[in-house]
Every structure is written in structure tokens, then in C-alpha cells.
Amino acid sequence: MNLVIFDFDRTLVNLNVDWERMRKRLGDYCKGFNINFDQSKNTFEGSKIAGKLFFKRSGDKKLADGFYANLIEIMKDEEILSIKNAKPMDGAKNFLEWIRKRGVKFIVFSYNHRRCIIETFKKFGFPPPEIIVGCDDLEYKYIKPDTRGLKKKLAKIKYDRAVVIGDSESDLAAGESLGLKVYILKLYDGQNGIDDKKRFISAKNFSELKKILLKDFLNN
């Protein structure tokens, strides 16, 4: 049995999250506690830094956990709001149906929240994954590309071979951590900072990816 580990946003769907509004909300919330939200970091890293600073200042872990949880809720709220504007990546539904018909299992490993992923899958009529490992699994301790939490989930699934399909450096890092081959989809402009010389196999769309997988992964 083969298994595909999918990224979510910009691989299967485009959530169209309003990142500027999300960052402003996070910044405004932190400002209320005289904490600067580091805009140079991604939203999760910035929130982690802010949470650690809150704990350092207060010395109260319970209060710090509550502060961090509220930052996470802001991110979750923005993701849920984005669903109404989300769009499927071209060819994604057909591809998921294609691998399912071939008996291939798939899971989703994402920065995004589980509820957002589930509701978006339902909106577009995607076949459901075996499991979803989102940012709100495992108490945010092991957020992608950290795969320690994912490995615990994978231990419960029966499969022989697995690959990672995504669009970013974090997908490359996750695949390397798992010792798996990575396929990067070049579905949009702006995929900067990815070294595509040796670390992965690229495909310009899902149709091309099908052909590659038939030769490279689904040939036995």
C-alpha cells in the first residue's frame, strides 16, 4: 500500500488568507500587553516568540499559555474566514480521486488548522484523507516541518512506501526529516528560495505529476 503526504495551502487549495489583516490583529493583541509582534517571522514563529516573552516577563505559565492560545485563536479565526474565498488548485480534486482509485492512501500535513482543512475539503468535494495533522494537533508542540508528531500518527497507518507532495521549503524539510522523496508542484508564481537541483522532483501541474508518479512511485 502506497501513501502520499500532502501539504494543504497552495498545494491542494489556495486559501487566500488575508495575511496582512492577520498580522495586524496579532500585532494589536500583543501591543495590548506591551509586547512587539515580530513581523519578520511567520505567524506561528512570531506567536511563539511573543508567548515566550510574555512568560519571561510574567513568570506565570498558565497566563502565558492563555496568551499564546489567544494568538492561535486569532490565526484560526482568519483561516476560517478565508474559506469563503478559497479556491481549489487546478487539477487537485481530479488528482485526489485518481490516487484514491489506484488504492493509494493520503494524509494532510499542514500549518493550517484541522477545522479549516476539513471544511475546505467538504466545500470542494475532495475525497477525505486518512488523517489530518494540522497545527492544532499535538498541542502545537510539533508544528510543520517538525515531523515528530507526524511520525506518531504514521505509526498507526499501514503502508509500504510513502512520498511527500507540496510546494515549499517546509515540505522539503519535512520530507528530508522522514527520509522520503519529495515532489514539488510549481503551480503559482513566487515560489522563491527553493533549491530544485537535487533535493526534489518538480512538476508544473497535476497532470505532469501523474505521469511522473506512474514511472517513479506507482510502478509496483
VENRAHU-V473940 format. One record per pair of residues at least 24 apart in sequence whose ideal C-beta (glycine too) atoms are under 10 Angstrom apart, sorted by sequence separation. I is the first residue (numbers start at 1). GAP is how many residues later the second one is. If there is no record, write none. Layout:
# VENRAHU-V473940
i: {I;I}
gap: {GAP;GAP}
This chain:
# VENRAHU-V473940
i: {19;26;30;33;47;105;106;107;108;109;110;111;112;113;130;144;145;146;150;154;167;168;169;172;175;176;185;33;46;47;96;105;106;107;108;109;110;131;145;168;169;175;184;17;100;101;105;107;108;130;131;144;145;147;151;168;169;173;183;44;47;100;110;130;143;144;145;146;147;150;151;167;172;43;44;47;93;96;97;99;100;109;145;146;147;150;172;43;96;97;98;100;130;144;145;147;148;171;183;33;82;86;96;97;144;145;147;169;183;43;44;93;95;96;145;146;147;35;43;79;83;88;92;93;96;111;112;145;147;79;80;83;86;87;88;93;96;110;111;144;145;147;183;33;37;79;82;86;92;93;110;111;166;183;43;78;80;81;88;89;109;165;181;75;76;77;79;80;83;88;109;164;181;30;75;76;79;83;86;87;88;29;75;76;78;79;82;86;88;109;163;165;76;80;83;84;30;73;76;79;80;83;109;29;30;72;75;79;109;165;29;107;26;29;109;165;26;29;109;25;26;28;107;107;26;165;25;26;25;107;163;23;22;23;25;26;105;107;21;22;25;105;163;105;163;22;23;79;104;107;109;162;163;22;79;106;110;161;21;22;104;105;109;111;161;17;76;104;19;22;76;104;106;111;161;18;21;22;75;76;110;160;17;21;75;109;110;17;109;15;18;19;72;15;17;18;72;17;109;15;16;17;99;15;16;18;44;14;15;16;17;43;72;13;16;17;42;109;9;13;15;16;95;14;15;16;69;14;15;68;9;13;14;13;14;65;13;14;12;13;14;9;12;11;14;89;10;13;9;12;13;11;12;12;12;6;6;51;6;95;4;44;4;43;48;6;47;92;12;91;4;17;48;92;3;12;44;89;91;2;11;15;90;12;45;89;90;11;13;17;44;89;2;4;5;6;8;44;2;3;4;5;6;7;8;9;15;42;1;2;3;4;5;6;7;8;9;15;1;2;3;4;5;6;7;8;9;13;1;2;3;4;5;6;7;8;13;7;12;15;9;13;8;9;12;13;98;102;8;12;104;13;95;96;9;13;95;99;102;8;12;94;95;98;102;8;13;93;94;104;12;91;92;95;99;104;90;91;95;98;103;89;90;91;94;102;12;89;90;91;91;95;99;91;99;8;6;5;8;4;4;5;6;8;3;5;42;8;7;5;5;5;3;12;3;11;12;3;4;11;12;1;3;10;11;1;2;3;4;5;6;7;9;10;11;1;2;3;4;5;6;7;8;9;10;1;2;3;4;5;6;7;8;9;1;2;3;4;5;6;7;11;1;2;3;4;5;7;7;7;6;5;7;5;5;5;11;12;14;11;14;5;10;12;11;3;5;7;10;7;10;4;10;10;12;11;4;2;4;2;2;2}
gap: {24;24;24;24;24;24;24;24;24;24;24;24;24;24;24;24;24;24;24;24;24;24;24;24;24;24;24;25;25;25;25;25;25;25;25;25;25;25;25;25;25;25;25;26;26;26;26;26;26;26;26;26;26;26;26;26;26;26;26;27;27;27;27;27;27;27;27;27;27;27;27;27;27;28;28;28;28;28;28;28;28;28;28;28;28;28;28;29;29;29;29;29;29;29;29;29;29;29;29;30;30;30;30;30;30;30;30;30;30;31;31;31;31;31;31;31;31;32;32;32;32;32;32;32;32;32;32;32;32;33;33;33;33;33;33;33;33;33;33;33;33;33;33;34;34;34;34;34;34;34;34;34;34;34;35;35;35;35;35;35;35;35;35;36;36;36;36;36;36;36;36;36;36;37;37;37;37;37;37;37;37;38;38;38;38;38;38;38;38;38;38;38;39;39;39;39;40;40;40;40;40;40;40;41;41;41;41;41;41;41;42;43;44;44;44;44;45;45;45;46;46;46;46;47;48;48;49;49;50;50;50;51;52;52;52;52;52;52;53;53;53;53;53;54;54;55;55;55;55;55;55;55;55;56;56;56;56;56;57;57;57;57;57;57;57;58;58;58;59;59;59;59;59;59;59;60;60;60;60;60;60;60;61;61;61;61;61;62;62;63;63;63;63;64;64;64;64;65;65;66;66;66;66;67;67;67;67;68;68;68;68;68;68;69;69;69;69;69;70;70;70;70;70;71;71;71;71;72;72;72;73;73;73;74;74;74;75;75;76;76;76;77;77;78;78;78;79;79;80;80;80;81;81;83;84;86;89;89;90;90;91;91;92;92;92;93;93;93;94;94;95;95;95;95;96;96;96;96;96;97;97;97;97;98;98;98;98;99;99;99;99;99;100;100;100;100;100;100;101;101;101;101;101;101;101;101;101;101;102;102;102;102;102;102;102;102;102;102;103;103;103;103;103;103;103;103;103;103;104;104;104;104;104;104;104;104;104;105;105;105;107;107;108;108;108;108;108;108;109;109;109;110;110;110;111;111;111;111;111;112;112;112;112;112;112;113;113;113;113;113;114;114;114;114;114;114;115;115;115;115;115;116;116;116;116;116;117;117;117;117;118;118;118;119;119;121;123;124;124;125;126;126;126;126;127;128;128;136;137;142;145;149;151;153;154;154;154;155;155;155;155;156;156;156;156;157;157;157;157;157;157;157;157;157;157;158;158;158;158;158;158;158;158;158;158;159;159;159;159;159;159;159;159;159;160;160;160;160;160;160;160;160;161;161;161;161;161;161;163;164;165;166;167;169;170;173;173;173;173;174;174;175;175;175;176;177;177;177;177;178;178;179;180;181;194;195;209;211;213;215;216;218}
